[in-house]
Protein backbone atom coordinates (compact mmCIF):
# COMPACT_ATOMS: atom_id res chain seq x y z
CA UNK A 1 0.00 0.00 0.00
CA UNK A 2 1.41 3.36 -1.03
CA UNK A 3 0.76 6.17 1.42
CA UNK A 4 0.04 9.42 -0.40
CA UNK A 5 0.17 12.41 1.92
CA UNK A 6 -1.34 14.83 -0.60
CA UNK A 7 -4.99 14.11 -1.39
CA UNK A 8 -5.09 14.90 -5.12
CA UNK A 9 -1.55 14.70 -6.42
CA UNK A 10 1.93 14.03 -5.17
CA UNK A 11 4.79 16.52 -5.07
CA UNK A 12 6.19 15.25 -8.37
CA UNK A 13 2.94 15.96 -10.19
CA UNK A 14 2.53 19.32 -8.46
CA UNK A 15 6.04 20.28 -9.59
CA UNK A 16 5.40 19.15 -13.17
CA UNK A 17 2.23 21.27 -13.24
CA UNK A 18 4.03 24.31 -11.84
CA UNK A 19 6.83 23.92 -14.39
CA UNK A 20 4.28 23.61 -17.23
CA UNK A 21 2.42 26.81 -16.31
CA UNK A 22 2.30 29.61 -18.85
CA UNK A 23 4.24 32.02 -16.65
CA UNK A 24 7.67 33.54 -17.09
CA UNK A 25 8.77 32.38 -13.64
CA UNK A 26 7.40 28.82 -13.85
CA UNK A 27 10.75 27.38 -14.80
CA UNK A 28 12.68 29.54 -12.32
CA UNK A 29 10.75 29.33 -9.06
CA UNK A 30 12.72 27.19 -6.59
CA UNK A 31 10.98 24.00 -5.54
CA UNK A 32 12.43 22.08 -2.61
CA UNK A 33 11.33 18.58 -1.61
CA UNK A 34 11.38 17.86 2.11
CA UNK A 35 10.75 14.17 2.54
CA UNK A 36 11.67 11.11 4.55
CA UNK A 37 12.25 9.23 1.30
CA UNK A 38 15.98 9.01 0.63
CA UNK A 39 15.98 6.30 -2.03
CA UNK A 40 18.16 7.23 -4.99
CA UNK A 41 15.30 6.45 -7.39
CA UNK A 42 13.05 8.93 -5.57
CA UNK A 43 15.74 11.61 -5.68
CA UNK A 44 16.20 11.02 -9.43
CA UNK A 45 12.43 11.13 -9.92
CA UNK A 46 12.31 14.45 -8.03
CA UNK A 47 15.02 15.96 -10.24
CA UNK A 48 13.29 14.69 -13.37
CA UNK A 49 10.01 16.28 -12.24
CA UNK A 50 11.76 19.64 -11.90
CA UNK A 51 12.41 19.76 -8.17
CA UNK A 52 15.54 21.79 -7.51
CA UNK A 53 16.67 20.27 -4.23
CA UNK A 54 15.89 17.16 -2.20
CA UNK A 55 16.16 17.64 1.57
CA UNK A 56 15.73 14.52 3.65
CA UNK A 57 14.05 14.24 7.02
CA UNK A 58 14.95 14.52 9.77
CA UNK A 59 15.95 18.00 8.66
CA UNK A 60 19.59 18.98 8.97
CA UNK A 61 19.17 22.68 9.79
CA UNK A 62 22.64 23.62 8.48
CA UNK A 63 21.92 21.96 5.15
CA UNK A 64 18.47 23.54 4.93
CA UNK A 65 19.87 27.00 5.61
CA UNK A 66 22.63 26.45 3.08
CA UNK A 67 20.15 25.38 0.39
CA UNK A 68 17.83 28.29 1.16
CA UNK A 69 20.76 30.72 0.98
CA UNK A 70 21.45 29.52 -2.57
CA UNK A 71 17.94 30.41 -3.70
CA UNK A 72 17.41 33.62 -1.71
CA UNK A 73 19.63 35.99 -3.62
ChimeraX attribute file (.defattr): number of C-alpha atoms within 10 A of each C-alpha:
attribute: neighborCount
match mode: 1-to-1
recipient: residues
	/A:1	3
	/A:2	4
	/A:3	5
	/A:4	10
	/A:5	9
	/A:6	9
	/A:7	6
	/A:8	8
	/A:9	11
	/A:10	11
	/A:11	19
	/A:12	18
	/A:13	14
	/A:14	16
	/A:15	23
	/A:16	17
	/A:17	13
	/A:18	17
	/A:19	19
	/A:20	11
	/A:21	11
	/A:22	9
	/A:23	10
	/A:24	8
	/A:25	11
	/A:26	15
	/A:27	16
	/A:28	11
	/A:29	13
	/A:30	15
	/A:31	18
	/A:32	18
	/A:33	18
	/A:34	15
	/A:35	15
	/A:36	12
	/A:37	14
	/A:38	12
	/A:39	10
	/A:40	9
	/A:41	10
	/A:42	14
	/A:43	19
	/A:44	12
	/A:45	13
	/A:46	22
	/A:47	16
	/A:48	13
	/A:49	17
	/A:50	21
	/A:51	22
	/A:52	18
	/A:53	17
	/A:54	21
	/A:55	19
	/A:56	17
	/A:57	11
	/A:58	9
	/A:59	12
	/A:60	11
	/A:61	9
	/A:62	9
	/A:63	12
	/A:64	16
	/A:65	10
	/A:66	11
	/A:67	16
	/A:68	14
	/A:69	10
	/A:70	9
	/A:71	11
	/A:72	7
	/A:73	5
